[in-house]
Amino acid sequence: MSPDDNILRTVADELLDLVKKSKKISVEEAAKRLKMPIASVQALVDFLVEERVFGIEYKFTTPYIYLYKE
């Protein structure tokens, strides 16, 4: 058994991995891939934007998230 077997993964971890792989992804697409309601993903995104983990930009009315970099 490796040390990683004991790590608890959260939805936030999965979302972070998804954004890292995609570079930029819409909230709707992230929700589909995580099999979660859009409202739940949006709430998590809002929190992570406040914490400066993610940045957010809009193309027309579609929000896209990406990793925040200073």
CHARMM internal coordinates of N, CA and C (Angstrom, degrees):
IC EDIT
DIST 1 N 1 CA 1.4477
DIST 1 CA 1 C 1.5360
ANGL 1 N 1 CA 1 C 108.98
DIST 1 C 2 N 1.3136
ANGL 1 CA 1 C 2 N 116.39
DIHE 1 N 1 CA 1 C 2 N 127.34
DIST 2 N 2 CA 1.4639
ANGL 1 C 2 N 2 CA 120.06
DIHE 1 CA 1 C 2 N 2 CA -179.71
DIST 2 CA 2 C 1.5241
ANGL 2 N 2 CA 2 C 110.08
DIHE 1 C 2 N 2 CA 2 C -85.76
DIST 2 C 3 N 1.3345
ANGL 2 CA 2 C 3 N 118.36
DIHE 2 N 2 CA 2 C 3 N 160.16
DIST 3 N 3 CA 1.4670
ANGL 2 C 3 N 3 CA 121.13
DIHE 2 CA 2 C 3 N 3 CA 178.69
DIST 3 CA 3 C 1.5279
ANGL 3 N 3 CA 3 C 112.30
DIHE 2 C 3 N 3 CA 3 C -60.02
DIST 3 C 4 N 1.3274
ANGL 3 CA 3 C 4 N 117.08
DIHE 3 N 3 CA 3 C 4 N -28.00
DIST 4 N 4 CA 1.4671
ANGL 3 C 4 N 4 CA 120.49
DIHE 3 CA 3 C 4 N 4 CA -179.08
DIST 4 CA 4 C 1.5305
ANGL 4 N 4 CA 4 C 112.69
DIHE 3 C 4 N 4 CA 4 C -69.32
DIST 4 C 5 N 1.3289
ANGL 4 CA 4 C 5 N 117.80
DIHE 4 N 4 CA 4 C 5 N -18.75
DIST 5 N 5 CA 1.4589
ANGL 4 C 5 N 5 CA 120.66
DIHE 4 CA 4 C 5 N 5 CA -179.65
DIST 5 CA 5 C 1.5233
ANGL 5 N 5 CA 5 C 112.27
DIHE 4 C 5 N 5 CA 5 C -65.26
DIST 5 C 6 N 1.3267
ANGL 5 CA 5 C 6 N 117.69
DIHE 5 N 5 CA 5 C 6 N -20.72
DIST 6 N 6 CA 1.4563
ANGL 5 C 6 N 6 CA 121.66
DIHE 5 CA 5 C 6 N 6 CA -177.29
DIST 6 CA 6 C 1.5261
ANGL 6 N 6 CA 6 C 113.38
DIHE 5 C 6 N 6 CA 6 C -96.28
DIST 6 C 7 N 1.3312
ANGL 6 CA 6 C 7 N 117.67
DIHE 6 N 6 CA 6 C 7 N 4.65
DIST 7 N 7 CA 1.4626
ANGL 6 C 7 N 7 CA 121.00
DIHE 6 CA 6 C 7 N 7 CA -177.98
DIST 7 CA 7 C 1.5206
ANGL 7 N 7 CA 7 C 110.07
DIHE 6 C 7 N 7 CA 7 C -85.55
DIST 7 C 8 N 1.3099
ANGL 7 CA 7 C 8 N 115.25
DIHE 7 N 7 CA 7 C 8 N 129.56
DIST 8 N 8 CA 1.4600
ANGL 7 C 8 N 8 CA 121.44
DIHE 7 CA 7 C 8 N 8 CA 176.61
DIST 8 CA 8 C 1.5226
ANGL 8 N 8 CA 8 C 108.52
DIHE 7 C 8 N 8 CA 8 C -84.61
DIST 8 C 9 N 1.3158
ANGL 8 CA 8 C 9 N 117.64
DIHE 8 N 8 CA 8 C 9 N 123.98
DIST 9 N 9 CA 1.4608
ANGL 8 C 9 N 9 CA 121.94
DIHE 8 CA 8 C 9 N 9 CA 178.63
DIST 9 CA 9 C 1.5251
ANGL 9 N 9 CA 9 C 108.70
DIHE 8 C 9 N 9 CA 9 C -101.22
DIST 9 C 10 N 1.3253
ANGL 9 CA 9 C 10 N 115.54
DIHE 9 N 9 CA 9 C 10 N 133.92
DIST 10 N 10 CA 1.4562
ANGL 9 C 10 N 10 CA 120.78
DIHE 9 CA 9 C 10 N 10 CA 179.99
DIST 10 CA 10 C 1.5240
ANGL 10 N 10 CA 10 C 109.87
DIHE 9 C 10 N 10 CA 10 C -106.89
DIST 10 C 11 N 1.3109
ANGL 10 CA 10 C 11 N 115.52
DIHE 10 N 10 CA 10 C 11 N 170.94
DIST 11 N 11 CA 1.4596
ANGL 10 C 11 N 11 CA 120.89
DIHE 10 CA 10 C 11 N 11 CA 175.48
DIST 11 CA 11 C 1.5309
ANGL 11 N 11 CA 11 C 109.82
DIHE 10 C 11 N 11 CA 11 C -60.98
DIST 11 C 12 N 1.3276
ANGL 11 CA 11 C 12 N 117.04
DIHE 11 N 11 CA 11 C 12 N -36.01
DIST 12 N 12 CA 1.4639
ANGL 11 C 12 N 12 CA 120.58
DIHE 11 CA 11 C 12 N 12 CA 177.97
DIST 12 CA 12 C 1.5323
ANGL 12 N 12 CA 12 C 110.17
DIHE 11 C 12 N 12 CA 12 C -61.58
DIST 12 C 13 N 1.3318
ANGL 12 CA 12 C 13 N 117.66
DIHE 12 N 12 CA 12 C 13 N -39.93
DIST 13 N 13 CA 1.4705
ANGL 12 C 13 N 13 CA 121.30
DIHE 12 CA 12 C 13 N 13 CA 177.09
DIST 13 CA 13 C 1.5256
ANGL 13 N 13 CA 13 C 110.54
DIHE 12 C 13 N 13 CA 13 C -62.72
DIST 13 C 14 N 1.3269
ANGL 13 CA 13 C 14 N 115.93
DIHE 13 N 13 CA 13 C 14 N -43.85
DIST 14 N 14 CA 1.4606
ANGL 13 C 14 N 14 CA 120.54
DIHE 13 CA 13 C 14 N 14 CA -179.69
DIST 14 CA 14 C 1.5294
ANGL 14 N 14 CA 14 C 110.86
DIHE 13 C 14 N 14 CA 14 C -64.65
DIST 14 C 15 N 1.3264
ANGL 14 CA 14 C 15 N 116.64
DIHE 14 N 14 CA 14 C 15 N -41.21
DIST 15 N 15 CA 1.4613
ANGL 14 C 15 N 15 CA 120.87
DIHE 14 CA 14 C 15 N 15 CA 178.18
DIST 15 CA 15 C 1.5258
ANGL 15 N 15 CA 15 C 110.24
DIHE 14 C 15 N 15 CA 15 C -64.11
DIST 15 C 16 N 1.3194
ANGL 15 CA 15 C 16 N 117.06
DIHE 15 N 15 CA 15 C 16 N -43.68
DIST 16 N 16 CA 1.4615
ANGL 15 C 16 N 16 CA 121.63
DIHE 15 CA 15 C 16 N 16 CA 178.83
DIST 16 CA 16 C 1.5319
ANGL 16 N 16 CA 16 C 110.62
DIHE 15 C 16 N 16 CA 16 C -60.52
DIST 16 C 17 N 1.3261
ANGL 16 CA 16 C 17 N 117.29
DIHE 16 N 16 CA 16 C 17 N -45.29
DIST 17 N 17 CA 1.4721
ANGL 16 C 17 N 17 CA 121.00
DIHE 16 CA 16 C 17 N 17 CA 178.00
DIST 17 CA 17 C 1.5289
ANGL 17 N 17 CA 17 C 110.76
DIHE 16 C 17 N 17 CA 17 C -61.01
DIST 17 C 18 N 1.3178
ANGL 17 CA 17 C 18 N 116.58
DIHE 17 N 17 CA 17 C 18 N -41.60
DIST 18 N 18 CA 1.4622
ANGL 17 C 18 N 18 CA 121.89
DIHE 17 CA 17 C 18 N 18 CA -179.83
DIST 18 CA 18 C 1.5285
ANGL 18 N 18 CA 18 C 111.08
DIHE 17 C 18 N 18 CA 18 C -62.20
DIST 18 C 19 N 1.3139
ANGL 18 CA 18 C 19 N 116.62
DIHE 18 N 18 CA 18 C 19 N -44.71
DIST 19 N 19 CA 1.4661
ANGL 18 C 19 N 19 CA 120.65
DIHE 18 CA 18 C 19 N 19 CA -179.98
DIST 19 CA 19 C 1.5344
ANGL 19 N 19 CA 19 C 110.43
DIHE 18 C 19 N 19 CA 19 C -68.19
DIST 19 C 20 N 1.3230
ANGL 19 CA 19 C 20 N 117.26
DIHE 19 N 19 CA 19 C 20 N -38.40
DIST 20 N 20 CA 1.4692
ANGL 19 C 20 N 20 CA 120.46
DIHE 19 CA 19 C 20 N 20 CA 177.81
DIST 20 CA 20 C 1.5303
ANGL 20 N 20 CA 20 C 110.72
DIHE 19 C 20 N 20 CA 20 C -60.62
DIST 20 C 21 N 1.3407
ANGL 20 CA 20 C 21 N 116.45
DIHE 20 N 20 CA 20 C 21 N -42.35
DIST 21 N 21 CA 1.4642
ANGL 20 C 21 N 21 CA 120.68
DIHE 20 CA 20 C 21 N 21 CA -178.93
DIST 21 CA 21 C 1.5254
ANGL 21 N 21 CA 21 C 111.52
DIHE 20 C 21 N 21 CA 21 C -71.34
DIST 21 C 22 N 1.3240
ANGL 21 CA 21 C 22 N 117.05
DIHE 21 N 21 CA 21 C 22 N -38.66
DIST 22 N 22 CA 1.4637
ANGL 21 C 22 N 22 CA 121.49
DIHE 21 CA 21 C 22 N 22 CA -174.00
DIST 22 CA 22 C 1.5244
ANGL 22 N 22 CA 22 C 113.49
DIHE 21 C 22 N 22 CA 22 C -86.00
DIST 22 C 23 N 1.3067
ANGL 22 CA 22 C 23 N 117.76
DIHE 22 N 22 CA 22 C 23 N -19.16
DIST 23 N 23 CA 1.4739
ANGL 22 C 23 N 23 CA 124.97
DIHE 22 CA 22 C 23 N 23 CA -173.45
DIST 23 CA 23 C 1.5258
ANGL 23 N 23 CA 23 C 111.60
DIHE 22 C 23 N 23 CA 23 C 71.41
DIST 23 C 24 N 1.3271
ANGL 23 CA 23 C 24 N 117.21
DIHE 23 N 23 CA 23 C 24 N -47.11
DIST 24 N 24 CA 1.4669
ANGL 23 C 24 N 24 CA 121.57
DIHE 23 CA 23 C 24 N 24 CA 176.97
DIST 24 CA 24 C 1.5277
ANGL 24 N 24 CA 24 C 106.72
DIHE 23 C 24 N 24 CA 24 C -150.86
DIST 24 C 25 N 1.3249
ANGL 24 CA 24 C 25 N 116.61
DIHE 24 N 24 CA 24 C 25 N 133.54
DIST 25 N 25 CA 1.4618
ANGL 24 C 25 N 25 CA 120.35
DIHE 24 CA 24 C 25 N 25 CA -177.01
DIST 25 CA 25 C 1.5267
ANGL 25 N 25 CA 25 C 108.87
DIHE 24 C 25 N 25 CA 25 C -147.85
DIST 25 C 26 N 1.3227
ANGL 25 CA 25 C 26 N 115.87
DIHE 25 N 25 CA 25 C 26 N 146.83
DIST 26 N 26 CA 1.4636
ANGL 25 C 26 N 26 CA 118.92
DIHE 25 CA 25 C 26 N 26 CA 177.67
DIST 26 CA 26 C 1.5286
ANGL 26 N 26 CA 26 C 109.11
DIHE 25 C 26 N 26 CA 26 C -74.73
DIST 26 C 27 N 1.3182
ANGL 26 CA 26 C 27 N 115.34
DIHE 26 N 26 CA 26 C 27 N 153.41
DIST 27 N 27 CA 1.4700
ANGL 26 C 27 N 27 CA 120.62
DIHE 26 CA 26 C 27 N 27 CA 177.88
DIST 27 CA 27 C 1.5274
ANGL 27 N 27 CA 27 C 109.29
DIHE 26 C 27 N 27 CA 27 C -60.54
DIST 27 C 28 N 1.3253
ANGL 27 CA 27 C 28 N 116.59
DIHE 27 N 27 CA 27 C 28 N -40.43
DIST 28 N 28 CA 1.4707
ANGL 27 C 28 N 28 CA 121.00
DIHE 27 CA 27 C 28 N 28 CA -179.95
DIST 28 CA 28 C 1.5325
ANGL 28 N 28 CA 28 C 111.30
DIHE 27 C 28 N 28 CA 28 C -61.80
DIST 28 C 29 N 1.3197
ANGL 28 CA 28 C 29 N 117.19
DIHE 28 N 28 CA 28 C 29 N -45.12
DIST 29 N 29 CA 1.4657
ANGL 28 C 29 N 29 CA 120.84
DIHE 28 CA 28 C 29 N 29 CA 179.74
DIST 29 CA 29 C 1.5318
ANGL 29 N 29 CA 29 C 110.51
DIHE 28 C 29 N 29 CA 29 C -66.03
DIST 29 C 30 N 1.3222
ANGL 29 CA 29 C 30 N 117.30
DIHE 29 N 29 CA 29 C 30 N -39.93
DIST 30 N 30 CA 1.4688
ANGL 29 C 30 N 30 CA 120.79
DIHE 29 CA 29 C 30 N 30 CA 177.54
DIST 30 CA 30 C 1.5299
ANGL 30 N 30 CA 30 C 110.22
DIHE 29 C 30 N 30 CA 30 C -60.84
DIST 30 C 31 N 1.3271
ANGL 30 CA 30 C 31 N 116.49
DIHE 30 N 30 CA 30 C 31 N -42.77
DIST 31 N 31 CA 1.4685
ANGL 30 C 31 N 31 CA 120.70
DIHE 30 CA 30 C 31 N 31 CA 179.11
DIST 31 CA 31 C 1.5273
ANGL 31 N 31 CA 31 C 110.97
DIHE 30 C 31 N 31 CA 31 C -61.85
DIST 31 C 32 N 1.3261
ANGL 31 CA 31 C 32 N 116.71
DIHE 31 N 31 CA 31 C 32 N -42.44
DIST 32 N 32 CA 1.4753
ANGL 31 C 32 N 32 CA 120.57
DIHE 31 CA 31 C 32 N 32 CA 178.48
DIST 32 CA 32 C 1.5226
ANGL 32 N 32 CA 32 C 110.62
DIHE 31 C 32 N 32 CA 32 C -61.15
DIST 32 C 33 N 1.3254
ANGL 32 CA 32 C 33 N 115.81
DIHE 32 N 32 CA 32 C 33 N -47.97
DIST 33 N 33 CA 1.4694
ANGL 32 C 33 N 33 CA 119.46
DIHE 32 CA 32 C 33 N 33 CA -176.94
DIST 33 CA 33 C 1.5192
ANGL 33 N 33 CA 33 C 112.67
DIHE 32 C 33 N 33 CA 33 C -67.01
DIST 33 C 34 N 1.3280
ANGL 33 CA 33 C 34 N 116.73
DIHE 33 N 33 CA 33 C 34 N -31.60
DIST 34 N 34 CA 1.4689
ANGL 33 C 34 N 34 CA 120.41
DIHE 33 CA 33 C 34 N 34 CA 178.83
DIST 34 CA 34 C 1.5250
ANGL 34 N 34 CA 34 C 112.36
DIHE 33 C 34 N 34 CA 34 C -88.19
DIST 34 C 35 N 1.3457
ANGL 34 CA 34 C 35 N 115.23
DIHE 34 N 34 CA 34 C 35 N -4.85
DIST 35 N 35 CA 1.4776
ANGL 34 C 35 N 35 CA 121.49
DIHE 34 CA 34 C 35 N 35 CA -178.28
DIST 35 CA 35 C 1.5268
ANGL 35 N 35 CA 35 C 110.91
DIHE 34 C 35 N 35 CA 35 C 56.01
DIST 35 C 36 N 1.3395
ANGL 35 CA 35 C 36 N 114.16
DIHE 35 N 35 CA 35 C 36 N 50.32
DIST 36 N 36 CA 1.4635
ANGL 35 C 36 N 36 CA 121.62
DIHE 35 CA 35 C 36 N 36 CA -179.30
DIST 36 CA 36 C 1.5231
ANGL 36 N 36 CA 36 C 109.49
DIHE 35 C 36 N 36 CA 36 C -130.92
DIST 36 C 37 N 1.3391
ANGL 36 CA 36 C 37 N 117.09
DIHE 36 N 36 CA 36 C 37 N 156.90
DIST 37 N 37 CA 1.4639
ANGL 36 C 37 N 37 CA 119.79
DIHE 36 CA 36 C 37 N 37 CA 174.55
DIST 37 CA 37 C 1.5358
ANGL 37 N 37 CA 37 C 110.48
DIHE 36 C 37 N 37 CA 37 C -63.83
DIST 37 C 38 N 1.3262
ANGL 37 CA 37 C 38 N 115.93
DIHE 37 N 37 CA 37 C 38 N 143.69
DIST 38 N 38 CA 1.4650
ANGL 37 C 38 N 38 CA 120.88
DIHE 37 CA 37 C 38 N 38 CA 179.79
DIST 38 CA 38 C 1.5297
ANGL 38 N 38 CA 38 C 110.77
DIHE 37 C 38 N 38 CA 38 C -56.81
DIST 38 C 39 N 1.3259
ANGL 38 CA 38 C 39 N 117.50
DIHE 38 N 38 CA 38 C 39 N -40.71
DIST 39 N 39 CA 1.4732
ANGL 38 C 39 N 39 CA 120.69
DIHE 38 CA 38 C 39 N 39 CA -178.14
DIST 39 CA 39 C 1.5339
ANGL 39 N 39 CA 39 C 111.24
DIHE 38 C 39 N 39 CA 39 C -61.18
DIST 39 C 40 N 1.3183
ANGL 39 CA 39 C 40 N 117.35
DIHE 39 N 39 CA 39 C 40 N -37.40
DIST 40 N 40 CA 1.4695
ANGL 39 C 40 N 40 CA 120.86
DIHE 39 CA 39 C 40 N 40 CA 179.34
DIST 40 CA 40 C 1.5232
ANGL 40 N 40 CA 40 C 110.89
DIHE 39 C 40 N 40 CA 40 C -68.27
DIST 40 C 41 N 1.3268
ANGL 40 CA 40 C 41 N 116.14
DIHE 40 N 40 CA 40 C 41 N -43.00
DIST 41 N 41 CA 1.4604
ANGL 40 C 41 N 41 CA 120.26
DIHE 40 CA 40 C 41 N 41 CA 178.84
DIST 41 CA 41 C 1.5289
ANGL 41 N 41 CA 41 C 109.53
DIHE 40 C 41 N 41 CA 41 C -66.12
DIST 41 C 42 N 1.3410
ANGL 41 CA 41 C 42 N 116.65
DIHE 41 N 41 CA 41 C 42 N -41.25
DIST 42 N 42 CA 1.4684
ANGL 41 C 42 N 42 CA 120.36
DIHE 41 CA 41 C 42 N 42 CA -179.95
DIST 42 CA 42 C 1.5296
ANGL 42 N 42 CA 42 C 110.85
DIHE 41 C 42 N 42 CA 42 C -61.49
DIST 42 C 43 N 1.3297
ANGL 42 CA 42 C 43 N 117.69
DIHE 42 N 42 CA 42 C 43 N -40.15
DIST 43 N 43 CA 1.4655
ANGL 42 C 43 N 43 CA 121.40
DIHE 42 CA 42 C 43 N 43 CA 178.81
DIST 43 CA 43 C 1.5316
ANGL 43 N 43 CA 43 C 110.21
DIHE 42 C 43 N 43 CA 43 C -63.22
DIST 43 C 44 N 1.3107
ANGL 43 CA 43 C 44 N 116.70
DIHE 43 N 43 CA 43 C 44 N -42.28
DIST 44 N 44 CA 1.4601
ANGL 43 C 44 N 44 CA 121.38
DIHE 43 CA 43 C 44 N 44 CA 178.27
DIST 44 CA 44 C 1.5329
ANGL 44 N 44 CA 44 C 110.42
DIHE 43 C 44 N 44 CA 44 C -66.20
DIST 44 C 45 N 1.3225
ANGL 44 CA 44 C 45 N 116.65
DIHE 44 N 44 CA 44 C 45 N -42.67
DIST 45 N 45 CA 1.4669
ANGL 44 C 45 N 45 CA 121.52
DIHE 44 CA 44 C 45 N 45 CA 177.65
DIST 45 CA 45 C 1.5278
ANGL 45 N 45 CA 45 C 110.11
DIHE 44 C 45 N 45 CA 45 C -60.90
DIST 45 C 46 N 1.3313
ANGL 45 CA 45 C 46 N 117.04
DIHE 45 N 45 CA 45 C 46 N -45.59
DIST 46 N 46 CA 1.4677
ANGL 45 C 46 N 46 CA 120.47
DIHE 45 CA 45 C 46 N 46 CA 179.83
DIST 46 CA 46 C 1.5257
ANGL 46 N 46 CA 46 C 110.93
DIHE 45 C 46 N 46 CA 46 C -56.39
DIST 46 C 47 N 1.3206
ANGL 46 CA 46 C 47 N 116.46
DIHE 46 N 46 CA 46 C 47 N -44.03
DIST 47 N 47 CA 1.4615
ANGL 46 C 47 N 47 CA 120.93
DIHE 46 CA 46 C 47 N 47 CA 179.04
DIST 47 CA 47 C 1.5323
ANGL 47 N 47 CA 47 C 110.75
DIHE 46 C 47 N 47 CA 47 C -63.84
DIST 47 C 48 N 1.3333
ANGL 47 CA 47 C 48 N 116.31
DIHE 47 N 47 CA 47 C 48 N -45.56
DIST 48 N 48 CA 1.4664
ANGL 47 C 48 N 48 CA 120.10
DIHE 47 CA 47 C 48 N 48 CA -177.08
DIST 48 CA 48 C 1.5312
ANGL 48 N 48 CA 48 C 112.21
DIHE 47 C 48 N 48 CA 48 C -70.98
DIST 48 C 49 N 1.3220
ANGL 48 CA 48 C 49 N 117.65
DIHE 48 N 48 CA 48 C 49 N -25.57
DIST 49 N 49 CA 1.4650
ANGL 48 C 49 N 49 CA 120.72
DIHE 48 CA 48 C 49 N 49 CA 173.09
DIST 49 CA 49 C 1.5275
ANGL 49 N 49 CA 49 C 108.96
DIHE 48 C 49 N 49 CA 49 C -70.20
DIST 49 C 50 N 1.3360
ANGL 49 CA 49 C 50 N 117.02
DIHE 49 N 49 CA 49 C 50 N -43.55
DIST 50 N 50 CA 1.4711
ANGL 49 C 50 N 50 CA 121.02
DIHE 49 CA 49 C 50 N 50 CA 177.42
DIST 50 CA 50 C 1.5248
ANGL 50 N 50 CA 50 C 111.47
DIHE 49 C 50 N 50 CA 50 C -59.37
DIST 50 C 51 N 1.3260
ANGL 50 CA 50 C 51 N 115.92
DIHE 50 N 50 CA 50 C 51 N -37.67
DIST 51 N 51 CA 1.4667
ANGL 50 C 51 N 51 CA 121.53
DIHE 50 CA 50 C 51 N 51 CA -179.26
DIST 51 CA 51 C 1.5280
ANGL 51 N 51 CA 51 C 112.20
DIHE 50 C 51 N 51 CA 51 C -82.80
DIST 51 C 52 N 1.3106
ANGL 51 CA 51 C 52 N 116.97
DIHE 51 N 51 CA 51 C 52 N 2.42
DIST 52 N 52 CA 1.4640
ANGL 51 C 52 N 52 CA 124.25
DIHE 51 CA 51 C 52 N 52 CA 179.86
DIST 52 CA 52 C 1.5206
ANGL 52 N 52 CA 52 C 113.57
DIHE 51 C 52 N 52 CA 52 C 60.18
DIST 52 C 53 N 1.3253
ANGL 52 CA 52 C 53 N 115.51
DIHE 52 N 52 CA 52 C 53 N 36.09
DIST 53 N 53 CA 1.4632
ANGL 52 C 53 N 53 CA 121.13
DIHE 52 CA 52 C 53 N 53 CA 171.43
DIST 53 CA 53 C 1.5289
ANGL 53 N 53 CA 53 C 107.56
DIHE 52 C 53 N 53 CA 53 C -88.67
DIST 53 C 54 N 1.3460
ANGL 53 CA 53 C 54 N 115.60
DIHE 53 N 53 CA 53 C 54 N -43.03
DIST 54 N 54 CA 1.4543
ANGL 53 C 54 N 54 CA 122.18
DIHE 53 CA 53 C 54 N 54 CA 179.29
DIST 54 CA 54 C 1.5172
ANGL 54 N 54 CA 54 C 110.05
DIHE 53 C 54 N 54 CA 54 C -115.21
DIST 54 C 55 N 1.3178
ANGL 54 CA 54 C 55 N 114.45
DIHE 54 N 54 CA 54 C 55 N 154.41
DIST 55 N 55 CA 1.4496
ANGL 54 C 55 N 55 CA 122.06
DIHE 54 CA 54 C 55 N 55 CA 166.03
DIST 55 CA 55 C 1.5168
ANGL 55 N 55 CA 55 C 106.58
DIHE 54 C 55 N 55 CA 55 C -108.96
DIST 55 C 56 N 1.3132
ANGL 55 CA 55 C 56 N 117.02
DIHE 55 N 55 CA 55 C 56 N 163.03
DIST 56 N 56 CA 1.4629
ANGL 55 C 56 N 56 CA 120.46
DIHE 55 CA 55 C 56 N 56 CA 179.35
DIST 56 CA 56 C 1.5131
ANGL 56 N 56 CA 56 C 108.87
DIHE 55 C 56 N 56 CA 56 C -137.73
DIST 56 C 57 N 1.3268
ANGL 56 CA 56 C 57 N 115.44
DIHE 56 N 56 CA 56 C 57 N 139.46
DIST 57 N 57 CA 1.4568
ANGL 56 C 57 N 57 CA 120.49
DIHE 56 CA 56 C 57 N 57 CA 175.41
DIST 57 CA 57 C 1.5212
ANGL 57 N 57 CA 57 C 108.14
DIHE 56 C 57 N 57 CA 57 C -138.94
DIST 57 C 58 N 1.3090
ANGL 57 CA 57 C 58 N 115.29
DIHE 57 N 57 CA 57 C 58 N 155.83
DIST 58 N 58 CA 1.4643
ANGL 57 C 58 N 58 CA 120.30
DIHE 57 CA 57 C 58 N 58 CA -177.59
DIST 58 CA 58 C 1.5110
ANGL 58 N 58 CA 58 C 109.84
DIHE 57 C 58 N 58 CA 58 C -114.52
DIST 58 C 59 N 1.3310
ANGL 58 CA 58 C 59 N 115.23
DIHE 58 N 58 CA 58 C 59 N 133.86
DIST 59 N 59 CA 1.4564
ANGL 58 C 59 N 59 CA 121.73
DIHE 58 CA 58 C 59 N 59 CA 169.83
DIST 59 CA 59 C 1.5209
ANGL 59 N 59 CA 59 C 104.35
DIHE 58 C 59 N 59 CA 59 C -114.32
DIST 59 C 60 N 1.3151
ANGL 59 CA 59 C 60 N 115.14
DIHE 59 N 59 CA 59 C 60 N 109.66
DIST 60 N 60 CA 1.4544
ANGL 59 C 60 N 60 CA 122.35
DIHE 59 CA 59 C 60 N 60 CA -169.14
DIST 60 CA 60 C 1.5230
ANGL 60 N 60 CA 60 C 106.98
DIHE 59 C 60 N 60 CA 60 C 59.89
DIST 60 C 61 N 1.3245
ANGL 60 CA 60 C 61 N 118.57
DIHE 60 N 60 CA 60 C 61 N -113.84
DIST 61 N 61 CA 1.4669
ANGL 60 C 61 N 61 CA 119.40
DIHE 60 CA 60 C 61 N 61 CA -179.76
DIST 61 CA 61 C 1.5316
ANGL 61 N 61 CA 61 C 112.48
DIHE 60 C 61 N 61 CA 61 C -110.28
DIST 61 C 62 N 1.3220
ANGL 61 CA 61 C 62 N 117.09
DIHE 61 N 61 CA 61 C 62 N 6.51
DIST 62 N 62 CA 1.4633
ANGL 61 C 62 N 62 CA 121.15
DIHE 61 CA 61 C 62 N 62 CA -176.97
DIST 62 CA 62 C 1.5261
ANGL 62 N 62 CA 62 C 110.80
DIHE 61 C 62 N 62 CA 62 C -94.74
DIST 62 C 63 N 1.3482
ANGL 62 CA 62 C 63 N 117.18
DIHE 62 N 62 CA 62 C 63 N 120.35
DIST 63 N 63 CA 1.4695
ANGL 62 C 63 N 63 CA 119.36
DIHE 62 CA 62 C 63 N 63 CA 176.66
DIST 63 CA 63 C 1.5293
ANGL 63 N 63 CA 63 C 111.44
DIHE 62 C 63 N 63 CA 63 C -80.45
DIST 63 C 64 N 1.3200
ANGL 63 CA 63 C 64 N 115.82
DIHE 63 N 63 CA 63 C 64 N 133.12
DIST 64 N 64 CA 1.4613
ANGL 63 C 64 N 64 CA 122.77
DIHE 63 CA 63 C 64 N 64 CA 175.90
DIST 64 CA 64 C 1.5230
ANGL 64 N 64 CA 64 C 108.21
DIHE 63 C 64 N 64 CA 64 C -117.13
DIST 64 C 65 N 1.3308
ANGL 64 CA 64 C 65 N 115.02
DIHE 64 N 64 CA 64 C 65 N 138.63
DIST 65 N 65 CA 1.4608
ANGL 64 C 65 N 65 CA 119.69
DIHE 64 CA 64 C 65 N 65 CA 179.53
DIST 65 CA 65 C 1.5291
ANGL 65 N 65 CA 65 C 109.83
DIHE 64 C 65 N 65 CA 65 C -110.64
DIST 65 C 66 N 1.3092
ANGL 65 CA 65 C 66 N 114.98
DIHE 65 N 65 CA 65 C 66 N 150.52
DIST 66 N 66 CA 1.4614
ANGL 65 C 66 N 66 CA 122.09
DIHE 65 CA 65 C 66 N 66 CA 178.74
DIST 66 CA 66 C 1.5230
ANGL 66 N 66 CA 66 C 107.55
DIHE 65 C 66 N 66 CA 66 C -150.43
DIST 66 C 67 N 1.3290
ANGL 66 CA 66 C 67 N 116.81
DIHE 66 N 66 CA 66 C 67 N 165.56
DIST 67 N 67 CA 1.4581
ANGL 66 C 67 N 67 CA 120.64
DIHE 66 CA 66 C 67 N 67 CA 178.86
DIST 67 CA 67 C 1.5235
ANGL 67 N 67 CA 67 C 109.47
DIHE 66 C 67 N 67 CA 67 C -70.94
DIST 67 C 68 N 1.3081
ANGL 67 CA 67 C 68 N 116.48
DIHE 67 N 67 CA 67 C 68 N 131.06
DIST 68 N 68 CA 1.4593
ANGL 67 C 68 N 68 CA 122.80
DIHE 67 CA 67 C 68 N 68 CA 179.26
DIST 68 CA 68 C 1.5161
ANGL 68 N 68 CA 68 C 108.99
DIHE 67 C 68 N 68 CA 68 C -74.68
DIST 68 C 69 N 1.3157
ANGL 68 CA 68 C 69 N 116.39
DIHE 68 N 68 CA 68 C 69 N 133.47
DIST 69 N 69 CA 1.4686
ANGL 68 C 69 N 69 CA 120.35
DIHE 68 CA 68 C 69 N 69 CA 176.12
DIST 69 CA 69 C 1.5128
ANGL 69 N 69 CA 69 C 108.42
DIHE 68 C 69 N 69 CA 69 C -130.21
DIST 69 C 70 N 1.3180
ANGL 69 CA 69 C 70 N 116.97
DIHE 69 N 69 CA 69 C 70 N 134.25
DIST 70 N 70 CA 1.4660
ANGL 69 C 70 N 70 CA 120.76
DIHE 69 CA 69 C 70 N 70 CA 177.35
DIST 70 CA 70 C 1.5080
ANGL 70 N 70 CA 70 C 109.98
DIHE 69 C 70 N 70 CA 70 C -84.28
END
COOR INIT
IC SEED 1 N 1 CA 1 C
IC BUILD
